[in-house]
Amino acid sequence: MSDALIAASRTLADRLRPLTFSTASHVYLPLDYAREPHELYLQRFGGGKKRVVFLGMNPGPFGMAQTGVPFGEIPAVRDWMGISAPVGKPAAEHPKRPVQGFDCPKSEVSGRRLWGLFAERYPVADDFFREHFVLNYCPLVWMSATGANLTPDKLPSNEMEAVESACLDHLAAALEVLDPQYLIGVGGYAEERLKAAAERTGTKATLGRILHPSPASPAANRGWGEAATKQLLAQGIWT
């Protein structure tokens, strides 16, 4: 099954690679320059059906942009998952947002919170991934001329049509492979995209969400782990 996820990921990269965006000075596609650790993640943990699939939005500058793994906080990927591999460079690199791969000294706060919660409950990564998997909806990182992160909602809708089409196709293909019982959006945007993919595939999976762990969220900064755990317990995902 991981082979099917890898094939779907490569198709997604092929569809996104030629796209251009008028409001972004730089666009990174980690599926290209960080493909080796990305495919190690899919290969090692994407086999078999999953009870729960979590979906994020798009890469953070110090997470998946560096490691190729969704919410890819480096210590979590390297030490908990046991994944470390060479990472190349994007075609055009912003001087304020260098890609340093597993040598990046900065922390991805959202990833530290998300994977930290999972690792606390499942000290052995294989135990978590036996029933759970984490995907990102879109693998692109957009930056302004200043190096500021641009979220998908900040981009022109006409330029996002091709992105949405490719990413929704990829998500639907991944869900058909993983066949989950629960679809959990990490934040509202991801929940909406899961709903669209579920409608397309006809899955009977239960749709839900948890609070996004971003430090830009005041609620997440008041104890994200406790809040997310309560949400997962309330939805019957964890017991």
Secondary structure, 3 states (H helix, E strand, C coil): CHHHHHHHHHHHHHHHCCCCCCCCCEEECHHHHCHHHHHHHHHHHCCCCCCEEEEECCCCCCCHHHHCCCCCCHHHHHHHCCCCCCCCCCCCCCCCCCCCHHHCCCCCHHHHHHHHHHHHHCCCHHHHHCCEEEEECCCCEEECCCCCEECHHHCCHHHHHHHHHHHHHHHHHHHHHHCCCEEEEECHHHHHHHHHHHHHHCCCCEEEEECCCCCCCCCHHHCHHHHHHHHHHHCCCCC
